[in-house]
Amino acid sequence: MSIQKKVALLFFTLNVSVILVLSAAIFYFAHDFTFGDFYKRLEARVNISAQMYHLNDRDSLGVYKEIRQRYLEVLANESHYMIKYDDYLKGSQISTIPNLFLKEVVNLGKSRYKKGNTFYAGKLFNYPEGKVIFVVSAIDPYGFNELENLQRILIIGLIVSLFIVYLIGRRFSYHAFKPVRNIIQRVNTITANNLHLRLENYDGKDEISELTQTFNDMLNRLETAFETQNNFVSNASHELRTPLAIIKGEAELALKNINDPDIDQQKSIKEILRSAQSLQDILTSLLGMAQSGFDGKKQNWETIRADELVWNIKETIDHINPQNKLRIDLSELPMEVDHLMIEGNVNLLQLALSNISLNACKYSDNKPVVLKVLAENNSVVFSVKDQGIGIPQTEVQHIFEPFFRASNTSNYKGHGVGLPLALNIVRLHKGSIAIQTKEDEGTDIRIMLPIYSQ
């Protein structure tokens, strides 16, 4: 999950949590206020009932009843109870009044109680003739309706809030990470071909400005390193090849003009020529490997057909090693020509595949080698399969290291730079290499390159 989505999810979670807490608090306090107010109304009726009992005057009692009926709203299922304390002690109780509630009234002097939808309020009064318990019970349908409406409003509000918070979170995270996306897009356009480009830096004090400046500083160092490497390759190509050419030329001239039939002297001069040629081959490979790491700098990129490329490789192999038994297998070519197209530098790709094919021929002692082309998973696959000496399993992980040679290749000429060079070229073309090998049975090297898409 991207950081942008994580921020959006965190924003959504925090806001929803706050809304849930606020909704729960609103419902709790509304519930407490609604029923608390209803309990007060019941307690007022308890006090009125106690006063009417205390007056014990028919005229005054009639006036109180008239006032209560005229000014006090009759509650739903309203009931009034009067229980003498002595009767309560004798076990005389009213079945509709919870026993636990009466115990609380006796112990505390007053109490509130709720059973189902019925509310109770009771109070213990002391009179000269004895203690009396007054209880009023009723149902509060209006309070329940108000709470149900409130609950419905809160649920609908929560659902609407979820949707709004989700949209705001998406938009918030999108705008928050827009500078990061711009940096990524800009960085992806910078390669070794245009290392002079820099990220646009605003004179800000935030982390994005610091990140941009850090990238620009890194690009400065990279540009300097690439220029240094480029200058080294150019200078080394001239400074090292020239003395080697002179050594070879002088040795060949000495070998032609030698008059002394001294066999040892001739052998020495031939060894000089052989060593000079070997050194030139190593130099060529090293320079090629260095140049292949320039990410396409000064290289011409074009659209290449894979089947045409392998035939060019076959011609190269036949020229270098006429005794080879390399066979081109096109039996699994895709029907669509577009699935054979790759983008890259034809010379570099030919160099990489030629090195791998030459190694297959060399280490199989010119036994049959199959170079196969196929397409799978949006990639063009080149498979080079031989029947050679294979690679020890413990050494497979090292074969792409420069100058590394497997322990079973001591009888074969080589310098250990062919596969690292091929890997550099394949990575340059955004491809990959996979190897399946078994010692004394052979090796299958698969080069996967992405299919060109316009």
C-alpha positions as CSV (number, residue, x, y, z in Angstrom):
1,M,0.0,0.0,0.0
2,S,1.3,3.4,-1.0
3,I,2.0,6.1,1.7
4,Q,-0.6,8.3,0.1
5,K,-3.2,5.6,0.6
6,K,-2.0,5.0,4.2
7,V,-2.3,8.7,5.0
8,A,-5.8,8.7,3.5
9,L,-6.7,5.7,5.5
10,L,-5.3,7.2,8.7
11,F,-7.1,10.5,8.0
12,F,-10.4,8.5,7.5
13,T,-9.9,6.4,10.6
14,L,-9.1,9.4,12.9
15,N,-12.1,11.4,11.7
16,V,-14.5,8.5,11.9
17,S,-13.3,7.8,15.4
18,V,-13.9,11.4,16.4
19,I,-17.3,11.4,14.9
20,L,-18.2,8.1,16.6
21,V,-17.0,9.4,20.0
22,L,-19.0,12.7,19.5
23,S,-22.1,10.8,18.4
24,A,-21.9,8.5,21.4
25,A,-21.4,11.4,23.7
26,I,-24.3,13.3,22.2
27,F,-26.6,10.2,22.6
28,Y,-25.5,9.6,26.1
29,F,-26.1,13.1,27.3
30,A,-29.4,13.3,25.5
31,H,-30.5,10.0,27.0
32,D,-29.4,11.2,30.5
33,F,-31.1,14.6,30.1
34,T,-34.4,13.2,28.6
35,F,-34.9,10.6,31.3
36,G,-33.5,12.8,34.0
37,D,-36.1,15.4,33.2
38,F,-38.8,12.7,33.2
39,Y,-37.7,11.5,36.7
40,K,-38.0,15.0,38.0
41,R,-41.6,15.2,36.7
42,L,-42.3,11.9,38.5
43,E,-40.7,13.2,41.7
44,A,-42.8,16.4,41.5
45,R,-45.9,14.2,41.5
46,V,-44.6,12.2,44.4
47,N,-44.2,15.4,46.4
48,I,-47.7,16.5,45.4
49,S,-49.2,13.2,46.5
50,A,-47.4,13.5,49.9
51,Q,-48.7,17.0,50.4
52,M,-52.3,16.0,49.6
53,Y,-51.9,13.1,52.1
54,H,-50.5,15.5,54.7
55,L,-53.3,18.0,54.4
56,N,-56.0,15.5,55.0
57,D,-58.6,18.2,54.3
58,R,-61.3,17.5,51.8
59,D,-61.6,21.1,50.6
60,S,-57.8,21.6,50.2
61,L,-57.5,18.1,48.8
62,G,-60.1,18.9,46.2
63,V,-58.2,22.1,45.3
64,Y,-55.0,20.2,44.8
65,K,-56.6,17.6,42.7
66,E,-58.2,20.3,40.5
67,I,-54.8,22.1,40.1
68,R,-53.0,18.9,39.3
69,Q,-55.6,17.9,36.6
70,R,-55.6,21.4,35.1
71,Y,-51.9,22.3,35.1
72,L,-50.1,19.0,35.2
73,E,-50.0,16.8,32.2
74,V,-51.3,13.3,32.7
75,L,-48.5,10.9,31.9
76,A,-48.9,7.7,30.0
77,N,-49.8,4.8,32.3
78,E,-49.4,7.2,35.3
79,S,-50.0,5.4,38.6
80,H,-49.8,6.7,42.2
81,Y,-49.1,4.4,45.2
82,M,-49.0,5.0,48.9
83,I,-47.5,2.3,51.2
84,K,-47.4,2.7,54.9
85,Y,-44.0,1.8,56.3
86,D,-45.5,-0.6,58.9
87,D,-47.4,-2.4,56.2
88,Y,-44.1,-2.7,54.2
89,L,-42.4,-4.2,57.3
90,K,-45.2,-6.7,57.6
91,G,-44.6,-7.8,54.0
92,S,-47.5,-6.1,52.4
93,Q,-46.4,-5.1,48.9
94,I,-47.8,-4.1,45.6
95,S,-47.0,-6.6,42.8
96,T,-46.5,-3.9,40.2
97,I,-43.8,-2.2,42.2
98,P,-40.3,-3.9,42.1
99,N,-39.2,-5.1,45.5
100,L,-35.6,-3.9,44.9
101,F,-36.9,-0.4,44.2
102,L,-38.8,-0.3,47.5
103,K,-35.8,-1.5,49.4
104,E,-33.7,1.4,48.0
105,V,-36.5,3.9,48.9
106,V,-36.5,2.6,52.5
107,N,-32.7,2.5,52.8
108,L,-31.9,5.8,51.0
109,G,-35.1,7.8,51.7
110,K,-35.8,8.1,47.9
111,S,-34.9,6.3,44.7
112,R,-35.4,6.2,41.0
113,Y,-35.9,3.0,39.1
114,K,-36.6,1.8,35.5
115,K,-38.1,-1.6,34.5
116,G,-38.6,-2.1,30.8
117,N,-40.3,1.1,29.6
118,T,-41.7,2.0,33.0
119,F,-40.1,4.6,35.2
120,Y,-40.5,4.7,39.0
121,A,-39.9,7.5,41.5
122,G,-40.4,7.0,45.2
123,K,-39.8,8.8,48.5
124,L,-40.1,8.0,52.2
125,F,-41.9,10.7,54.2
126,N,-42.1,11.0,58.0
127,Y,-45.5,11.9,59.6
128,P,-46.5,12.1,63.2
129,E,-48.6,9.0,62.8
130,G,-45.8,7.1,61.0
131,K,-43.7,6.7,57.9
132,V,-45.3,6.5,54.5
133,I,-43.8,5.6,51.1
134,F,-45.1,7.4,48.0
135,V,-44.4,6.0,44.5
136,V,-45.4,7.3,41.1
137,S,-44.8,5.3,37.9
138,A,-45.4,6.2,34.2
139,I,-44.1,5.6,30.7
140,D,-42.3,8.2,28.7
141,P,-43.2,7.5,25.0
142,Y,-42.1,11.0,24.0
143,G,-38.7,10.6,25.4
144,F,-38.2,7.2,23.7
145,N,-39.4,8.7,20.4
146,E,-37.0,11.6,20.8
147,L,-34.1,9.3,21.4
148,E,-35.1,7.0,18.5
149,N,-35.2,10.1,16.2
150,L,-31.9,11.3,17.6
151,Q,-30.4,7.8,17.1
152,R,-31.7,7.7,13.5
153,I,-30.3,11.2,12.8
154,L,-26.9,10.2,14.3
155,I,-26.7,7.0,12.2
156,I,-27.6,8.9,9.0
157,G,-25.2,11.6,9.9
158,L,-22.5,9.0,10.5
159,I,-23.0,7.4,7.1
160,V,-23.0,10.7,5.3
161,S,-19.9,11.8,7.3
162,L,-18.1,8.5,6.3
163,F,-18.7,9.3,2.7
164,I,-17.7,13.0,3.0
165,V,-14.6,12.2,5.1
166,Y,-13.6,9.5,2.6
167,L,-13.7,12.0,-0.3
168,I,-12.0,14.7,1.7
169,G,-9.3,12.2,2.8
170,R,-8.7,11.1,-0.8
171,R,-8.4,14.7,-1.9
172,F,-6.3,15.7,1.0
173,S,-3.8,12.9,0.5
174,Y,-3.7,13.6,-3.2
175,H,-2.8,17.2,-2.8
176,A,-0.5,16.5,0.1
177,F,1.6,14.1,-2.0
178,K,1.4,16.0,-5.2
179,P,4.9,17.5,-4.7
180,V,6.3,14.0,-4.1
181,R,4.6,12.7,-7.3
182,N,6.1,15.6,-9.2
183,I,9.5,14.8,-7.8
184,I,9.1,11.1,-8.8
185,Q,8.0,12.0,-12.3
186,R,10.9,14.4,-12.8
187,V,13.4,12.0,-11.4
188,N,12.2,9.2,-13.7
189,T,13.0,11.4,-16.7
190,I,16.6,11.9,-15.7
191,T,19.0,9.4,-17.1
192,A,22.7,9.5,-18.0
193,N,21.7,11.2,-21.2
194,N,20.4,14.3,-19.4
195,L,22.2,14.4,-16.1
196,H,22.3,18.1,-16.4
197,L,18.6,18.3,-15.5
198,R,17.6,19.2,-12.0
199,L,14.5,19.2,-9.9
200,E,12.7,22.4,-9.6
201,N,13.4,23.7,-6.1
202,Y,11.2,26.2,-4.3
203,D,12.6,28.4,-1.7
204,G,10.7,26.8,1.1
205,K,11.6,25.5,4.5
206,D,9.6,22.3,4.4
207,E,10.7,18.7,4.0
208,I,9.8,18.6,0.3
209,S,12.3,21.4,-0.3
210,E,15.0,19.6,1.6
211,L,14.3,16.4,-0.3
212,T,14.5,18.3,-3.6
213,Q,17.8,19.8,-2.6
214,T,19.1,16.4,-1.5
215,F,18.2,14.9,-4.9
216,N,19.9,17.8,-6.8
217,D,23.0,17.4,-4.7
218,M,23.0,13.7,-5.5
219,L,22.6,14.4,-9.2
220,N,25.6,16.8,-9.0
221,R,27.7,14.0,-7.7
222,L,26.3,11.5,-10.2
223,E,27.0,13.9,-13.1
224,T,30.6,14.3,-11.9
225,A,31.0,10.5,-11.5
226,F,29.6,9.8,-15.0
227,E,31.8,12.5,-16.6
228,T,34.8,11.1,-14.8
229,Q,34.0,7.5,-16.0
230,N,33.3,8.7,-19.5
231,N,36.6,10.6,-19.7
232,F,38.4,7.6,-18.3
233,V,36.9,5.2,-20.9
234,S,37.6,7.6,-23.7
235,N,41.2,8.2,-22.6
236,A,41.9,4.6,-21.7
237,S,40.6,3.5,-25.0
238,H,43.2,5.6,-26.7
239,E,46.1,5.4,-24.2
240,L,45.9,1.7,-23.7
241,R,45.2,0.5,-27.2
242,T,48.0,2.5,-28.8
243,P,50.9,0.9,-26.9
244,L,49.3,-2.5,-27.4
245,A,49.1,-1.9,-31.2
246,I,52.7,-0.8,-31.2
247,I,53.8,-3.9,-29.2
248,K,51.9,-6.2,-31.6
249,G,53.2,-4.4,-34.7
250,E,56.8,-4.5,-33.5
251,A,56.5,-8.2,-32.6
252,E,55.1,-9.1,-35.9
253,L,57.8,-7.1,-37.7
254,A,60.5,-8.8,-35.6
255,L,59.0,-12.2,-36.4
256,K,59.1,-11.5,-40.2
257,N,62.6,-10.0,-40.2
258,I,64.2,-12.5,-37.9
259,N,67.2,-14.2,-39.7
260,D,68.4,-16.4,-36.9
261,P,66.6,-19.7,-37.0
262,D,66.6,-19.8,-33.2
263,I,63.4,-21.7,-32.3
264,D,63.4,-20.3,-28.8
265,Q,63.6,-16.8,-30.0
266,Q,60.6,-17.3,-32.4
267,K,58.6,-18.9,-29.5
268,S,59.3,-15.9,-27.3
269,I,58.1,-13.4,-30.0
270,K,55.0,-15.5,-30.7
271,E,54.3,-15.6,-26.9
272,I,54.6,-11.8,-26.9
273,L,52.1,-11.6,-29.8
274,R,49.7,-14.1,-28.0
275,S,49.9,-12.2,-24.7
276,A,49.4,-8.8,-26.4
277,Q,46.3,-10.2,-28.2
278,S,45.0,-11.6,-25.0
279,L,45.6,-8.3,-23.2
280,Q,43.8,-6.5,-26.1
281,D,40.8,-8.9,-25.8
282,I,40.6,-8.2,-22.1
283,L,40.9,-4.5,-22.6
284,T,38.2,-4.6,-25.2
285,S,35.9,-6.5,-22.9
286,L,36.6,-4.2,-20.0
287,L,36.0,-1.1,-22.0
288,G,32.8,-2.6,-23.4
289,M,31.6,-3.4,-19.9
290,A,32.4,0.1,-18.8
291,Q,30.6,1.7,-21.8
292,S,27.5,-0.6,-21.3
293,G,27.0,1.1,-17.9
294,F,26.3,4.5,-19.3
295,D,22.5,3.9,-19.5
296,G,22.5,4.4,-23.2
297,K,24.6,7.5,-23.4
298,K,25.7,8.1,-26.9
299,Q,24.0,4.9,-28.1
300,N,21.4,4.8,-30.8
301,W,18.1,3.1,-29.7
302,E,15.8,1.6,-32.2
303,T,13.0,-1.0,-32.5
304,I,14.5,-4.5,-33.1
305,R,12.9,-7.7,-34.3
306,A,14.0,-10.6,-32.1
307,D,14.1,-13.2,-34.9
308,E,16.2,-11.0,-37.1
309,L,18.6,-10.3,-34.2
310,V,19.3,-14.0,-33.6
311,W,20.2,-14.5,-37.3
312,N,22.8,-11.7,-37.0
313,I,24.1,-13.4,-33.9
314,K,24.4,-16.7,-35.8
315,E,26.5,-15.0,-38.5
316,T,28.8,-13.5,-35.8
317,I,29.3,-16.9,-34.1
318,D,30.0,-18.6,-37.5
319,H,32.6,-16.0,-38.2
320,I,34.3,-16.3,-34.8
321,N,33.9,-20.0,-34.3
322,P,33.4,-21.8,-37.6
323,Q,33.2,-25.2,-35.8
324,N,30.2,-24.2,-33.8
325,K,26.9,-26.2,-33.8
326,L,24.6,-23.4,-32.9
327,R,21.0,-24.0,-34.0
328,I,18.3,-21.3,-34.2
329,D,14.9,-22.5,-32.9
330,L,11.9,-20.4,-34.0
331,S,9.3,-23.1,-33.4
332,E,7.6,-21.1,-30.6
333,L,7.6,-17.7,-32.3
334,P,4.4,-15.7,-31.5
335,M,1.9,-15.2,-34.3
336,E,1.8,-11.4,-33.8
337,V,4.9,-9.6,-35.1
338,D,4.4,-7.0,-32.4
339,H,5.3,-9.6,-29.7
340,L,8.7,-9.9,-31.3
341,M,9.6,-6.2,-31.1
342,I,12.0,-4.9,-28.5
343,E,13.6,-1.5,-28.1
344,G,17.3,-1.1,-27.6
345,N,20.7,-0.8,-29.1
346,V,21.3,-3.5,-31.7
347,N,25.0,-3.6,-31.3
348,L,24.9,-4.0,-27.5
349,L,22.2,-6.7,-27.6
350,Q,24.1,-8.5,-30.3
351,L,27.3,-8.3,-28.1
352,A,25.5,-9.7,-25.0
353,L,23.8,-12.6,-26.8
354,S,27.0,-13.4,-28.8
355,N,29.0,-13.6,-25.6
356,I,26.5,-16.0,-24.0
357,S,26.3,-18.1,-27.2
358,L,30.1,-18.2,-27.7
359,N,30.4,-19.3,-24.0
360,A,27.8,-22.1,-24.7
361,C,29.7,-23.3,-27.7
362,K,33.1,-23.1,-25.9
363,Y,32.2,-24.8,-22.7
364,S,30.3,-27.6,-24.5
365,D,33.3,-28.4,-26.7
366,N,31.2,-27.4,-29.8
367,K,28.4,-29.8,-29.0
368,P,24.9,-28.8,-30.2
369,V,23.7,-25.5,-28.8
370,V,20.1,-24.2,-29.2
371,L,19.3,-20.5,-29.4
372,K,15.5,-20.2,-29.0
373,V,13.2,-17.2,-29.3
374,L,9.8,-17.1,-27.7
375,A,7.4,-14.7,-26.1
376,E,5.8,-15.0,-22.6
377,N,4.4,-12.7,-20.0
378,N,4.9,-9.5,-22.0
379,S,8.6,-10.3,-22.6
380,V,10.7,-11.6,-25.5
381,V,12.8,-14.5,-24.2
382,F,16.1,-15.6,-25.7
383,S,17.1,-19.1,-24.4
384,V,20.6,-20.4,-24.9
385,K,20.8,-24.1,-24.0
386,D,24.0,-26.2,-24.2
387,Q,25.1,-29.7,-23.3
388,G,28.4,-28.6,-21.7
389,I,30.2,-28.8,-18.4
390,G,27.6,-26.8,-16.5
391,I,28.3,-24.7,-13.4
392,P,28.7,-26.0,-9.9
393,Q,25.7,-25.0,-7.8
394,T,27.8,-23.4,-5.1
395,E,29.3,-21.0,-7.7
396,V,26.2,-20.0,-9.7
397,Q,25.7,-16.9,-7.5
398,H,29.1,-15.6,-8.4
399,I,29.1,-16.0,-12.2
400,F,28.1,-12.4,-12.9
401,E,31.0,-11.0,-10.8
402,P,33.8,-9.5,-13.0
403,F,36.7,-11.8,-13.5
404,F,35.1,-14.7,-11.7
405,R,35.5,-18.1,-13.4
406,A,34.0,-21.4,-12.3
407,S,36.3,-24.0,-10.8
408,N,35.6,-26.4,-13.7
409,T,36.7,-24.0,-16.5
410,S,40.5,-24.0,-15.9
411,N,41.0,-25.9,-19.2
412,Y,39.2,-23.3,-21.2
413,K,40.4,-19.9,-22.3
414,G,38.5,-16.9,-20.9
415,H,38.7,-13.8,-18.8
416,G,35.5,-13.8,-16.7
417,V,34.0,-10.6,-18.2
418,G,31.6,-11.9,-20.8
419,L,28.7,-12.6,-18.5
420,P,29.1,-9.4,-16.4
421,L,29.1,-7.5,-19.7
422,A,26.0,-9.3,-20.8
423,L,24.2,-8.6,-17.5
424,N,25.0,-4.9,-17.8
425,I,23.6,-4.7,-21.2
426,V,20.4,-6.7,-20.3
427,R,19.8,-4.5,-17.3
428,L,20.4,-1.4,-19.4
429,H,17.5,-2.6,-21.6
430,K,15.3,-3.2,-18.4
431,G,15.6,-7.0,-18.8
432,S,16.7,-9.8,-16.6
433,I,18.7,-13.1,-16.9
434,A,17.8,-16.4,-15.4
435,I,20.1,-19.5,-15.3
436,Q,19.3,-23.2,-14.9
437,T,22.4,-25.4,-14.8
438,K,23.6,-28.8,-13.7
439,E,27.2,-29.7,-13.6
440,D,28.3,-32.1,-16.4
441,E,24.9,-31.9,-18.0
442,G,24.6,-28.3,-19.4
443,T,23.3,-24.8,-18.9
444,D,20.2,-23.0,-20.0
445,I,20.5,-19.2,-19.9
446,R,17.3,-17.2,-20.4
447,I,17.4,-13.5,-21.3
448,M,14.0,-11.7,-20.8
449,L,13.5,-8.3,-22.5
450,P,10.3,-6.3,-22.3
451,I,8.2,-6.2,-25.5
452,Y,8.2,-2.8,-27.1
453,S,5.0,-0.9,-26.6
454,Q,4.3,2.3,-28.4
